[in-house]
């Protein structure tokens, strides 16, 4: 594997613009892509994942930003699973309440939300702007292959701009919201969904902060940015326990620099360091269990879940394979590892097996499927 030496570096707080950052933790030599690939392992790239916190606001942010063409080399999420399917349905229903006529979706890597919405309103005009539109097959949806950045322009007015699990991926969420605002007239709607990061980090879920989620965008900071850019929150809805937050907002008055902000430094630093210490202790326990186990041991999650556990020191020499439900990952190798991904169906008729399962909010769905449909003798750590 090669170590990346080219970065865009954040040396100032995104909120204040000041060099008031305090180092929290560094994950050394972390894989820069959280998907699966066909390429040989010696082509993989690693980089130090360095986390800082703004001492004046408590905003946690990544210091070294991976070039986008490396980070998003291809799509690694096809929305597999009951939770994601229900999310797309629920968000489409949430969006439908606002009776849009012409929607621009930012970052729609697939057309799941549009398809669900079109069952409610077949006359909707829908445009997706996405740099890697690999899973869009609806001819009624216009696709623009591009990044929604400061270079993006379009000679058309949309009464609604939406995005789903895009906001947390932006390298500068402040600029992102400002850019959306420029496309909108007073009364237009900005409706979006993004992960509920604060409870996720409190629960020590490994898909919360990473090379793609480079800012700890909690509800508090999100609502600060919305108000600062002249958006009124019309409605907020929680999905999952926790998973996502749905926001419906309306473009109102011009942006304001008078919005106040509370310092979350003590609260958010405590949560982040609790996450680090939890995993260091948990990995020590898991390594001891693996060493003593008489049963075959598998690891679930061809994604950031497994990469993070390995980064924290999980011993992999006795792990037989990494499992994942996504068909697009089967037979490919998890980036940054030597593991070729298998379907959980390989556990069938294997007798007693152990699966290390640390996939956050998806644990119960995964466990239920394996026990009821594949191997009732499986145990989970």
N, C-alpha and C positions, 0 to 999 in steps of 0.2 A: 504494500500500500504506500501511497505517496502522501506527503504532508503539504497541504495548501499554504502558499505563502503570499497570496494576493487577496486583500480584503478591502471592503469599505469599513472604516472603523468609526464607532461612535465614541467620542471623547467628551460629549456634552449631554446633559439631560435633554430629552426630547420635549419635556414640558417647559423648563425654564431657560434652556439654551446656555446654561452655565456649566462650568467644569467642576461640578459638585458631586461627583460620583464616588461611591465607595465599593470596592471589590467584595463580592460575596463568595463566589466559588468558581473554580475552573475544572471542567471535564477535559482532560488531556486526550488528544488523538481520537476524537469522536467522529464516526462516519458522517459525511456531509449530506448523504441522501438516505431517506428513510424507507425506500422502496426495495424492490427486487429487480435483479438484472440477469442478463445472459453472459455478460462480459467476465473475463477472468479476474480473480481477486487482486492480482497485482496492479490492476488499473483503478482500484478503489482509491478514493481520496479521503483523508482525515484532516481534522483541524481542531484546535483548542476551542472549546465552547466556554466563553468567559462571561460570567454574569455580574452585573453591577447594579447598585441601587442609588437613586437620586436622594440625597440627604434632605432636600427641601420639600419633596413631595411624596417620597416612598415608591415612585415608579421603578419597577425592576425591568432592566433592559439588557439585551445581549450586546456585547462590545464589538465583536468581529462578525461582520455580515458576509455570508457566502454569496458570490456572484450568482445572480438569478438563473443564468443558463446552466449552471452546475447543480444548484439546489433543486430546480424543477426540470430536470432532464427529461422526464416523462411523467405521466400520471401514475400514482401509486395507490389511489383509493377509488374503488368502483362502487362504493356505497353498499357493500355486502352486509346483509344481516337485517333482522327484524327492527332493531332500534333505529337504524338509518332510514329504512323504508317508511317507518311511521313518522320519522322526523320530516321527511319530504312532504308527506301527506298533510301533516299538521301545519307546516309552514304555508303550504299552498292554501289551505283553508283560512288561515290567519290573514294572508294576503288578499284573498277573495273578498273579505269584508269591506275592502276599500275601493272596489269596483273600478279598477284601473282599465284604461283603454289601450295604452301603449307602454310596454315595459322594457326597460333596459336592464339586463342581468349582468353583473360584473363577475367574471370568474366562474361561469357555469361550465365546469369541465364535462358535465354530462347534462342530460335534459330531464332529470327526474322531477324537479320542481315544476318546470314548464308542462310536462306531461300530466302531472296531477292537476295543475291549474286548468288545463285545457278541457278536462272532464267537467269542470264547473262553468267554464266560459270558452266555447270553441271559437269565438270571434276575436279573442285577444290577439293583439300584435305583440310579438315577442322577439327581442334581439339579444343575443349573447355575445359579449366580448370576452375572449378567452385565448391565451397564447397556445394552449395544448388541447384543442377540442377533440379528444379521442373517442368519446362515447356518445356523441350526439348523432342521432339518426332520424330525427323528425323533420321532414321536408318543410313543415309549416314554421319552423324556427330559423330565423336568419342568424348566421354565425359570422362574426368578425374575428379573424385570427389576429389578436393583438393584445398587448398589455394595456390595462387602463391606468395610464400614467400621465405625466404632464405633457406628453407628446400626442396623446390621443385626442382626436377631434371628430365630431360627426355633425353633419348638417341636417339635424332632425331634432325635434323636441319630444321628450318622453315625459308623460305625466307622473311616472313612477320609476325610480331606480332602486333595484334590489341587489342584495348579495347574501350568500349563504356560506358561512365559515370561510370568509375571505378577509374580513377586517383584521383578525389576529395574525394573518400572514403578511400584512403590509409592513414594509420596512420603516415607513413614517406614517403612522395612522393620522397624525395631525394634517399632513399634506393631503392624504387620501380623502379625509372628510372635506377639506377646503376645496379639493378638485371636484368632488361630487356636487358641492354647493354651487359651483360655477355653472353647472349644466342645468340648474333648476330655477324655476320661477316661483314666486310666492304662491303658496297653496299646493305645490307639487309634493309628492310623497317620497320619502326615503325609508324603505322597509327592509330590515335585515335580521339575520340570525347569526349568532356567534357563540362559542363555548363559554359556559359559566365558570370562569377560571378560578375564582377565589375558593369556592367549596371543593373544586377538583384538586387544587394544590393542598388544601387542608386534609383531603383524603389520601394524599401522597400518590396521586395518579401520575404515571410517567409520560402521558401524552399532553401534559399541560404546557410546559416550556421546553423549547428545543430550537434547532436551527431554523425552523419554519415559523414557530410562534416566538417571536423575538422580543415581544413586549408583554408585560403582565397587565393585559387590558381587562380590568375589572369593571363591574357596573359603574363604580364611582367615577373612574377616569373616562369611561365611555360617555356618560351623561354630561360630564364637564366639557368634553370636546363637542358634543352635539349642541349644547347651549351656547358655547363660545362661537359656533358657526351659524347661529340663527335657526336651529331646529327645535321645534317643540315636540316633546314626547306625547303622542296621542294614546299609546297603549303599550304595555309591556306584559309579556306572557312567558312563563317558565315551562320548558319542556324537559322531561326526564328528571332524575334525582341523584346528582345533577347531570345535565347534558348541555342544554342550550338556553339562550334567552332570545325571544323574539321582540324586536322593537318596531313599532310603527311611528314614524315621525313626519312632521310637516314643515316645509320651508316657510319661515315666517319673516321676521325682520332681519336686518343686516347683522353680520357678526359683531360680537362685542368683546372688548379686551377687559371689561370690568367684572367678568365672572370670577368669583373667588374659588380658591382651591384649598382643601384641607391636607395637612401633612400625614400620610399613612406610613411613614418610615418605620416606626416601632412595630406596628401591627404586621406589615408585610414582610419585614426582615425576619421576624419571629416565625412566620408561617413558612418562609422559604428555607430557613436553616433547620426547621423541624423536618421538612421533606428530605433534606440531605442526610440528616442524622438517622432518620427512620430507615432509609435504604441501606446505609452502611451497616446498621444492626441487623436488618432483615437478611441481607446477603450472607452475613456470617452464619446465620441460622440455616439458610438454604444450603450453603456449601457443606455444612455438617450433615444435613439430612441426605444430600446426594451421596456423600462418601459412605454413609451407612446403609443406603437403600439396597434391598435385594431385588427390586422390581425395575423394569426398564423405565427410564426417565425421559420425558419429552418436554419441550418448551413451547408454549403457545404464543403466537403473534409475530408474523413476519413484518415487523414494523418497528416504530420507536420503542414499543414496549420491551421487546427482547434486546434491542441495541442498548437501551439504558441499563437494564439489569446486568448485561455483560460489561458495560462501562464501569458500573459500580463494583465489579469484581466477581461476578458469578462464574464459577468454574464450569467449563463446557465440555471437558474431555469425556465425561460419562453421559452426556446428553445425546440421545440417538438422533433426534431430528427436531426441527422447528415446524410446528403445524400452523395452518391458517385456513380459514374457510373460503378465502377469495380465489376463484378459479384462475384469475390472471396472474397469480403468484406461484401456482403449482409448477414444479419443475425448474423454477428459477432460483437464484441464490440471493439470500438476504444480504444486501450491501454491507460491507464491512465485516462479514463473517464468511466462513466456508460452508455454511449450511444451505443445502438445497431443500426447498420447501415442499412439504407433503400435506395432503389433505388429512384432516382428522380421521377419515375413514380407514386409514392404515391401522388404526387401533382395534378394528373389528377382529374378533376371535383371538386377540392377543392375551386374554386373561388379565390378571392384575397388572396394571400399569400406573405410573404416576405422571401427572401433567403439572408442570409449573405454570400457573395461570395468574398473571398480574396485568390484566387488560382493562383496568379501571371499570367503567360503567358497563362494559360488555361481558364481565365475568359470568354473571348468572345465566345469560342467554347462551353462552358458549358451553358452560358446564351442563346445562339442561339438555342441550342437543347431544352432547357426547354420551351422557348417562342414559338417555331415553332411546337414542337412535343408533348408537355405535358400540359402546362398551360400558355396560352397567357395573363392571368391576374396576373402573378407573377411579383413582383418588387424586385429589388436587391439593397442591401447596400454594 
